[in-house]
Amino acid sequence: MSAGADTFGAVDRGRGGAFRRLSDLLFRQPRLLLAILLGPPILWVGVIYIGSLFALLVQSFFHLDDFSGLVVPELTLSTYAELLRPSNLDIIVRTVVMAAVVTIVAAFIAFPIAYYAARYARGRWKALFYLGVMLPLWSSYLVRVYAWKLILAKEGILTWLAEAFHLTWLLDAVLAIPVIGGPSLSISYIGTFIVFVYIWLPFMILPVQAALERVPASLLEASADLGARPSQTFRSVILPLALPGIVAGSIFTFSLTLGDYIIPQIIGTSRLFIGQAVYTQQGTAGNIPLAAAFTVVPIVIMGIYLTIAKRLGAFDAL
Amino acid sequence: MTNGPPSSLSLKLAAAAGLLFLHLPLALIFLYAFTTEDKSYQFPPPGYTLDWFEIAWNRSDIWKALWLSVRIAAVSTTIALVLGTLAAGAVSRSRFFGRESISLLLILPIALPGIITGISLRAAFALADIPFSFITIVLGHATFCVVVVYNNAVARLRRTSGSLIEASMDLGADGFQTFRYVILPNLGTALLAGGMLAFALSFDEVIVTTFTAGQQTTLPIWMLSELIRPRQRPVTNVVAVFVITVTFLPILAAYYLTRERAEVAGQGK
């Protein structure tokens, strides 16, 4: 009641004059109000973010003079020709393959969690599941990468567990696999892969869960009434309806893997990913044009990806 | 969806295993903060001690990094709160050309890899001859924090009945009074939650920051350099434990602030 009295008091005091007139003006001119509301955020993101992005793209058409080591501000495609060298193409392919595998595996691990949380968890359990996903999502990225350094290190807990269960042979066999193996898990593609999946998993769970929660129970009952077995209902009703959620989640897992340079730097081999290539090119090598050209790769891939995702209705599941 | 037949054991196991996978690694950090071994990551730790907490407490470089991170997060969150609320107000109150693109524009800074945001800002600062400073870090952080506040505010405004605002206007309140007495109280907890998440996001950010910080050291940058060139590993663990605790609290608070509404949203239609 007191809040109401407050309101009336404020009205009674009759804040006439400027405030009232401005308020009336904004009410009669919704476009003006809209411009005032929308102006600052659009300007901020437009100028600072899109503007910077544009500045970067322009630089990708400059090139580095090999002799002086200076950036030559003339429009040229030679930096892109450099990008297509075999060694650079290797980096791009390696990153895209890693992003794809991480995304697929994350979807498989995320689905049961999201499904259980959306369909069976109630009350306190629902809260537990929600927090169980939100806490890792928002808690420190570096700390979580660091935790895996402790686990995967040669003298770490995984080696200890393998010894305790007499499974050292298995660990050695895994490490002996060519290409993805290595001297220890923390210096191998397997290690990089595990950490990527671990770090991005919450980004996959949340949209899938949101999509599953929107599936009406009546639809599932109808499917059962029409004689479908649970597995049929799952395949032809639940899965297609969950797909936009999976696609929405994959936007994050895919994009974040494409651009990350810290995880492969801390846990992984010395072979570079796109993020690391960008970092070294702009840093030690001082080749901003090539670094810029490298960043165009994930931008183009994500552009295509987002367009397809939009068609599949993934944005409604975000 | 409502309760169907009871869940199968394999589903329960898969869900439980997934959650354990998400949480066990964090528990290890706590264990390692007490180890007496400081050269390697030996497991199980040969002994336990509380010394590292005291050593970390007396390190001035950690305090400096922490203070810088807190100031940056506070300023970035404030900017994000203003910009995010404005954008949410515009999108939820009216229909206009390009309305759908606003969400996309705001989400872009976190949907595209952080390294793109980072190197773009660095390239732009270089072109415009802006030296690295407190402000250059804040510019980057505020940009990707806006979407967090925006998402929270838009979700709440969508559930706030428009008739409430009409009633307020009918009773003679002007636009500002309606905002102050009707919209803001409704929006309050959503903004608080969004603000806390934005704070956590900024406090923890490292990828964009490495490009916009120059020689400055925020707490995540301090940790990154310790990860690459470790000096006293257990001290890093102590800081990690501290960071986990500091970021968990606002996340828990944000959850409880938006909980009832989240349950409503979760009912499905």
Contacts between the chains, C-beta under 8 A, distances in Angstrom:
chain1	res1	chain2	res2	distance
A	3	B	181	7.0
A	3	B	185	7.5
A	6	B	181	7.0
A	7	B	168	7.8
A	7	B	171	7.6
A	7	B	173	6.5
A	7	B	177	7.0
A	7	B	181	4.7
A	8	B	171	7.8
A	10	B	173	7.6
A	10	B	177	5.7
A	10	B	181	7.2
A	11	B	171	7.3
A	11	B	172	4.9
A	11	B	173	5.8
A	11	B	177	6.7
A	15	B	174	7.1
A	15	B	176	8.0
A	15	B	177	7.5
A	19	B	174	6.4
A	19	B	176	5.9
A	20	B	174	5.3
A	22	B	175	8.0
A	22	B	176	8.0
A	23	B	174	3.6
A	23	B	175	3.9
A	23	B	176	5.8
A	24	B	174	7.3
A	26	B	175	5.6
A	27	B	169	7.8
A	27	B	175	6.1
A	30	B	94	6.1
A	33	B	93	8.0
A	33	B	175	7.9
A	34	B	90	5.6
A	34	B	93	7.9
A	34	B	94	5.5
A	34	B	96	6.2
A	37	B	86	4.9
A	37	B	87	7.3
A	37	B	89	5.0
A	37	B	90	3.8
A	37	B	93	7.7
A	38	B	86	7.1
A	38	B	87	6.7
A	38	B	90	4.3
A	38	B	102	7.5
A	40	B	82	7.2
A	40	B	83	5.7
A	40	B	86	5.6
A	41	B	83	4.2
A	41	B	84	7.2
A	41	B	86	5.4
A	41	B	87	4.0
A	41	B	90	8.0
A	41	B	106	7.1
A	41	B	146	6.3
A	41	B	150	7.8
A	42	B	87	7.7
A	42	B	102	7.7
A	42	B	105	7.4
A	44	B	79	7.9
A	44	B	83	5.5
A	44	B	142	7.4
A	44	B	143	7.0
A	44	B	146	7.2
A	45	B	83	8.0
A	45	B	105	5.7
A	45	B	106	6.2
A	45	B	108	7.7
A	45	B	109	7.1
A	45	B	143	6.3
A	45	B	146	6.7
A	46	B	105	7.5
A	48	B	121	7.5
A	48	B	124	8.0
A	48	B	139	5.7
A	48	B	143	5.6
A	49	B	108	6.9
A	49	B	109	5.5
A	49	B	117	7.0
A	49	B	120	7.5
A	49	B	143	5.1
A	50	B	105	7.8
A	51	B	124	6.4
A	52	B	117	7.7
A	52	B	120	3.7
A	52	B	121	4.9
A	52	B	123	6.7
A	52	B	124	3.8
A	53	B	116	7.3
A	53	B	120	4.8
A	55	B	120	6.7
A	55	B	123	5.1
A	55	B	124	4.3
A	55	B	127	5.3
A	56	B	116	7.7
A	56	B	119	6.2
A	56	B	120	4.2
A	56	B	123	4.5
A	56	B	124	7.4
A	59	B	123	5.6
A	59	B	127	7.9
A	109	B	18	5.4
A	109	B	21	7.2
A	110	B	18	7.2
A	112	B	11	5.6
A	112	B	14	3.5
A	112	B	15	4.9
A	112	B	18	6.2
A	113	B	14	7.5
A	113	B	15	4.8
A	113	B	18	4.2
A	113	B	19	6.5
A	115	B	11	6.7
A	115	B	15	7.5
A	116	B	7	6.3
A	116	B	11	5.8
A	116	B	12	6.9
A	116	B	14	7.9
A	116	B	15	3.8
A	117	B	15	7.3
A	118	B	1	6.2
A	119	B	1	5.1
A	119	B	3	7.7
A	119	B	4	6.8
A	119	B	7	7.3
A	120	B	3	6.9
A	120	B	6	7.9
A	120	B	7	4.6
A	120	B	11	7.9
A	122	B	3	7.4
A	126	B	266	7.6
A	127	B	255	7.9
A	127	B	259	7.5
A	129	B	15	7.9
A	129	B	19	7.3
A	130	B	255	7.1
A	130	B	262	7.5
A	131	B	252	7.3
A	131	B	255	6.0
A	132	B	19	4.9
A	132	B	22	6.6
A	132	B	23	6.9
A	133	B	19	8.0
A	133	B	22	7.2
A	134	B	251	6.1
A	134	B	255	6.4
A	135	B	23	7.9
A	135	B	248	6.2
A	135	B	251	5.9
A	135	B	252	7.9
A	136	B	22	4.8
A	136	B	23	7.0
A	136	B	26	7.4
A	138	B	197	6.4
A	138	B	200	5.2
A	138	B	201	7.3
A	138	B	204	8.0
A	138	B	247	6.4
A	138	B	251	4.7
A	139	B	26	7.3
A	139	B	200	7.9
A	139	B	204	7.6
A	139	B	243	8.0
A	139	B	244	5.9
A	139	B	247	4.9
A	139	B	248	6.3
A	139	B	251	7.1
A	140	B	204	4.8
A	140	B	220	7.4
A	140	B	240	7.3
A	140	B	243	4.7
A	140	B	244	6.5
A	140	B	247	5.8
A	141	B	204	6.1
A	141	B	206	6.8
A	141	B	220	8.0
A	142	B	204	7.4
A	142	B	206	5.7
A	142	B	220	5.4
A	142	B	223	5.0
A	142	B	224	6.2
A	142	B	227	7.1
A	142	B	240	7.9
A	142	B	243	7.9
A	143	B	26	7.5
A	143	B	29	6.4
A	143	B	223	7.5
A	143	B	240	4.4
A	143	B	243	5.5
A	143	B	244	5.9
A	144	B	25	6.6
A	144	B	26	6.9
A	145	B	227	7.7
A	146	B	29	7.0
A	146	B	223	7.3
A	146	B	227	6.0
A	146	B	236	7.2
A	146	B	240	6.0
A	147	B	25	3.7
A	147	B	26	6.0
A	147	B	28	5.6
A	147	B	29	5.3
A	147	B	240	8.0
A	148	B	25	6.1
A	149	B	41	6.9
A	149	B	227	7.0
A	150	B	25	7.8
A	150	B	28	5.4
A	150	B	29	7.2
A	150	B	32	5.7
A	150	B	41	4.9
A	150	B	43	7.7
A	151	B	25	6.1
A	151	B	28	6.5
A	153	B	40	7.3
A	153	B	41	4.2
A	155	B	40	5.0
A	155	B	41	5.8
A	155	B	42	4.9
A	155	B	43	7.0
A	156	B	41	4.8
A	156	B	42	7.9
A	156	B	43	5.4
A	157	B	28	6.7
A	157	B	43	4.2
A	159	B	43	7.8
A	160	B	43	4.6
A	160	B	44	6.9
A	198	B	21	6.9
A	198	B	22	7.4
A	198	B	25	7.0
A	201	B	18	7.6
A	201	B	21	7.5
A	201	B	22	6.4
A	202	B	22	7.1
A	205	B	18	7.9
A	212	B	1	6.8
A	213	B	1	6.6
A	213	B	266	5.5
A	213	B	268	4.7
A	214	B	268	5.1
A	214	B	269	6.9
A	215	B	1	5.3
A	215	B	268	7.1
A	216	B	1	7.3
A	216	B	268	6.7
A	216	B	269	7.5
A	217	B	1	5.1
A	217	B	2	4.4
A	217	B	4	7.3
A	220	B	1	6.9
A	220	B	4	6.3
A	230	B	5	7.4
A	251	B	111	6.4
A	252	B	111	7.3
A	255	B	111	6.0
A	255	B	112	6.4
A	255	B	113	5.7
A	256	B	113	6.3
A	258	B	113	5.6
A	259	B	112	7.2
A	259	B	113	1.8
A	259	B	114	6.2
A	259	B	115	4.5
A	259	B	116	6.1
A	259	B	207	7.9
A	260	B	113	6.8
A	260	B	114	7.9
A	260	B	115	7.4
A	260	B	207	7.5
A	261	B	115	5.8
A	261	B	207	7.3
A	262	B	206	6.7
A	262	B	207	6.5
A	262	B	224	6.9
A	265	B	228	7.3
A	266	B	227	5.5
A	266	B	228	7.2
A	275	B	113	6.9
A	275	B	115	4.9
A	278	B	115	5.6
A	278	B	119	6.0
A	279	B	115	7.1
A	282	B	119	5.8
A	282	B	122	7.0
A	288	B	123	6.3
A	288	B	126	7.5
A	291	B	119	6.2
A	292	B	119	7.2
A	292	B	123	6.8
A	295	B	115	7.0
A	295	B	116	5.0
A	295	B	119	6.0
A	295	B	120	7.7
A	298	B	112	7.3
A	298	B	113	5.6
A	298	B	116	6.7
A	299	B	112	6.7
A	299	B	116	6.5
A	302	B	111	7.3
A	302	B	112	6.2
A	306	B	111	7.6
A	315	B	103	7.6
A	315	B	104	7.8
A	318	B	107	7.6
